[in-house]
Amino acid sequence: MRFLSDRARTLPGLSLRRPEDRIRSRIAQACNPGSAATGDKLQTERFVPEPYRPGSFLLGDAKIPERFVCKPRYDVEPKALFVEQVPHECSDMLVQPRLFNAPYAEQVWPYSLNTIRVLTLVDDDGPYVAGWCHYWGHSQSGPIDRWWGGIASSISGAGVLGRSVHSQHRNRLDDHPDSDVRINGLVIPLWWNVLDAARKSARNIAEAGVTWCCWDIASTTEGVRVLEGNSAGYVDAVELCHGPLGDDPRVVAFLHRAGVRLPW
């Protein structure tokens, strides 16, 4: 098995410190030369994250609703808040309408928006979905579904959730560790729409030269929503749940053409 991610290759541990991933920086520099290797947030077609400025109540082309989520834009470990009113001291924040989980995810963990991470690349044959996994909020994550310190679940090609893996212990689970609700066997509604949204988003940003991106997508009560794209996103959860990216010939060929030095 050939893992791209340093973090996917490392042995299980209990450290709360998240190790750096060297391959992440290499890919970001090769596939999005204009981005910082710390994880740029890319604008999407709808619900575009924008830095909030006092007096500005616009998000894309829609007014910010009373209930929304804001979090530091460049924090390495972002801490988000559910708020009812726009804070006046809110520079360099991402502001998004608060969305609500579809019932399958709400029953597992209702205290955060639980998202699907989808990795895409764009080569000469067009957009390609290279892998995916499902993130879940947990007792230490607040209103976001932070992977480090929590779990991610595998998803079959038909959108059926499988076993989950803990980011640090690496033990495999059928149930959510905090709610004890069974995850294994749940079906994600609108699964094909999730993949289509990822491909469409990948095609759109490829026009700006970004050819590798991790998308955070949610199946919500309002349908499928693309929250954000991470041009330097971590892929360890995708590899641990979906499989080593180095075993996918199309991924390897893409990275070779991009000039990325692989870790094997």
N, C-alpha and C positions, 0 to 999 in steps of 0.2 A: 504494500500500500504506500502510495507516494502523496503525502500531505504537503500542501503549499505552506500552510500556516505553522509557524513556530509553536504557537499555542496549542494547536491540535496534536503536535508530535510530542509535547512534553508529558511527563508522567503526572498522574493525579497528585494534587496537593491541597492543603487546607489554607494556604496563604490567601489573604484578602487582597493582596496587591496583584494587579493585572499585568502579566508580562508583556513586553513590547513584541511586535511582530515585524521582523525586518522585511519580509516579502511584501507587506502592505505598503511600505514606503516605495519600494521599487516599482510596483504596479502603478501606484498613483502617479509617479513621475513619468512613467512610460506611456500611460493610457489617458492621462489628463494633465498635460504639462503645465496648465495654468492653475492647478489646484495645490493647496498645501497638503502635505502628507499626513496632517492631523485629522483629516476627515471633513472635507467641504460638504456643506449641505446644498444640494442642487434643487433648483426650482422645478416644480412639476406643473402639470397642466391645470390642476385644480387644488384649492387650499394651499396656495403658495406660502411657505414660511417667509415672513419678512421681519427685519429688525424693527421693533416698535420705537416710535418717537413720540414724546408727549404732544398731544394735540392731534395726532394722526389716528384715525379710527378705521382705516381701510386695510383690508387684507386681500390682495389681488384686486378683483373688481367687486368685492362684496364687503358690507360693513361687518365689523367684528361683533359677534353676538354677545349677550351678557355673560354667557358661560363659555370660558375658553381656557386653554392651557398655555402657559408661558414657561420657558426655561432658558437658561444661559446659552448663548449661541455657540461659544467656543469652549465651554467647560469640558474637560476630559471625561469627567464622570457627571453628566448633566443631572441636575435635580430639578424636577418640574413641579409646578403648582397648579391646582385647579383654583381658579379665582372667578369672582362674580363681576368685578369691575377692573378696568384697565389701570394698573399702577402708573403713577406719574413719573417715578424714577425707575425706568425700565429700558435703559439703553442696552444695545447688543443682546436683545432677547429674541427668541423665536416665539411667535404668537400664532396659535392655530385654534380654530373652532374646536370645542370639545365634541368628540365623536363617541358613540356608544357601541359596545360590543354586540355583534350578532349573538343570538341566544346560546349557541354552542360554546362560545368563549365566555360569555357572561356567567354561565353556571360553574365554570372552572375557577375563574378569578375575576370578580366584578370590580376590583379596586383600581384597576388600570386598564388602559386600552391594550389589548393583546394582539400583537402584529405578526405578520408573516414576512420573513426576510427572504428576498428573491435576488439571486446573483445573476446578472446578465453581462454578456459581452456582445460586441458588434464586430463581425469580420466581413470578409468579402461576400459571404452568403447571407448576410443580414443579421438581425438580432437573434441571439441564442440564450436560452435559459439554462445556465450551467448547474444550478442547484438551488435548494431552498430548505427552510426549516421554520418552525413556529416558535416565537418567543412568548414567554409568559411572565406577567408581573409576579411579585412575591412579597413576603412580609417586609423586606428591606429595600424594596425598589420604589416605594411611593407610587405616584400615579402613572409612571412609565414602566415598560416591561424590560428592565435592564437585564441583559444576559449574564454579565459577570456577577456571580453570587447566586444565580438562579438556575433555571432549566430551559432547555429548548427541546422541541419534539420533532421527530421525523415525520414526513408526510409522503404517502404513496403517490404514484403518478395520477391516481384517480381522486386525490384530495382527502384520503382517509388518514387520520392521525395515528401514529404508531407509538413506540416507546420514546421516553424522554431521557436526556442525559444531563447530569448536573455539571455546571461549568468548572467546578473545582474538584469535587470528589470523583467525578466521572462515573458514578454508579448509574445504572439504568433503572428507570422507574416507569410504572404504568399509571400512577396517580400523581396529582399535584402535591408536593411535599407539605404545603401549608393548609390547603383546603381539603385534602384527601379525596378530591373528586377525580373520578377516572377520566383520563385523557385518551388512553389507547382505545381506538375504535371509533372515536367521534368523527363526524364527517363535516368538512368545511363547506358551507354553502357558497355557491358562485365561484368554485375553484377555478374553472376555466377562465372566468372573468379576471381573476387575480393574475393568472399567467399572461393573459392578453394585455392587461394594464402594464405589466412589467415590460413586455416586448414593445408596446407603443411608446412608453416612456424612454426606453433604451434607444429606439429609433430617433426620437425627437432630440435627445441630447447628443447623439452621435454627430449631428450636424454642426455641433459646437466643438467637436474633437474629443468628446468624452466617450470612450469605448468600453469601459469596464465600470460597473456600478452595482452597489448593493442597495436594493429598494426595500423600504419598510412600508408594507401594504396591509390594510385592515379590511376585514369583512365586517361591516357595521350594520346598524339598523337602517342606514340610508343607502346600503349597497357597498360596493367595493370602492375604497378610497386610497390613493397613493399619498402617504404622509410626507416622505422625503426620500432623497437619494443620497447615498454616501459614496463619493468617488474614491475614498480611501477606507472603505469599511472593512471591519474584521470579518474573516471568513471561517474562523475556527468552528463556530457553531454549525455552519453549513456543512463543513467537512465531517464533523462528528456525527451529524444526523443523516446527511444525504450520501456521503461517501467522499473519499479523497479526490480532490480536483486534479491531482497529478495523474490519476488513472483515466482521465477523460482525454482522448487524443485531440479533440477539437480545442479544448482549453490549452493544452500543452503547445499545440501548433500556433495558436493565437499569441501566447506569451513569447514564444520563440521569435515570431515575426515582429513583435513589439520590442524585442531586445531585452527582455527581462531575464536576469540570471536566476535560474531555478535552484532550489536548495538541495539538489541531489546530483 
